[in-house]
Amino acid sequence: MSGNGMILLGILAYLFLFELALSSKYIGLKEENLKGVLKLQHSMWMKFSHALGAVMSKIILTVLWLVGIGFYAIFWKLGHLRTKKKETYWVEIDNKENNMKYSF
């Protein structure tokens, strides 16, 4: 991994550990009490986690859609290949004795 990649990974690990400590109830850190650099770190982490969540939810939902609905559609199509479709859905009606006297 390149030097820039290691630096980015280090920053993400540091932010993750900071947020882990912030979410721990035993340490006593609270979001309202953060000052200066810690508040900036927290806002950076929240922006990153929101972006990551948006991307991952789209990926996960796409995979679930393709797997769930895709397999269902394939099996449904395979099950209906043998059924013969009608040539037309038109219904012939004999109107010779229809005088419309009692239509309603």
N, C-alpha and C positions, 0 to 999 in steps of 0.2 A: 504494500500500500504506500502511496506517495506521502510526502510530508504534509501536504495540505489536507489529505484525507485523514491522517492521524490526528491533526489538530482539530478538525471538525468533529471527529469521533470523540476526542477528549472533551470538547466543549459540550457535546450532547450528553456524555456520561456525567459530567459535572452537574449540568442542569437537571438531569434525571435524579441524581443523588440528592440534590438540593430540594427538589420537589418531594422526593420520598421522605426526607427529614421534615419538610413542611407539613406533609399529610400525617405524620406520626403524632399521635396524641401524647406520647410520653415525653417528648422534648419540650412541648409548650409553645412552639412557634405558631403564630397566627398570621394570616394574610393581612389583616388590618394593621398589625404592628410592624410590618416591614418598612424599612427606610432605605432611601438612596439606591445603592447598587443592588441590594437584595430585591427591591421592588422591581427594578429593571429586569433582573434575572427571571423573576416570577412572570412578568408580562411576556418576556421572550419565550419562555417555556410554554405558556398558555397559547400563544400564537402558533408555535410550532406544533403543539399537540392538536390544536383545532385543524390545522392544515393536514396533518397526518391522518386524523380521524376522517376528514372529508374524503381524502384519497382512498383510504382503506375501506370505508363503507361502500364506496362505489365499486371497488374491486370485488369485495365480498358479495355484495348484492348481485353483481353481474354474474359471478360464478354460480351462486345459488339459483339464479333465474335460468341460466343455461342448463345446469344439471337437472333441476326440478322440472321445469316446463319443457325443456328440450327432449328429455327422455320420454316424458309423457306424450309429447306430440309424435315422436318417432313410433312408439308402440301403438298409438291410436291410428296412425296412418297405416302401419303394417296390419293392424286388425281389420281395417276397412278396405284393404286392397281387393279382397275377394268379392265384395258386394258389388253388384252391377248397378250402375246408376240408370235412372229412367232417361229415355230420350228427351222427354219434355214433361213439364208439370201442368200442361194445359189440360183442362177438363172439358170435354164436349158435353153440352147441355142441349136437350131437345126442347125447343121453344115453340113447337107447333101448337100446343094446347094452352099456351100462356097468353091470357088476354089482358093482364094487368088490372083487372077489375078490383081485386082484393090485394093490392100490393102492400098495404100497410095495415 
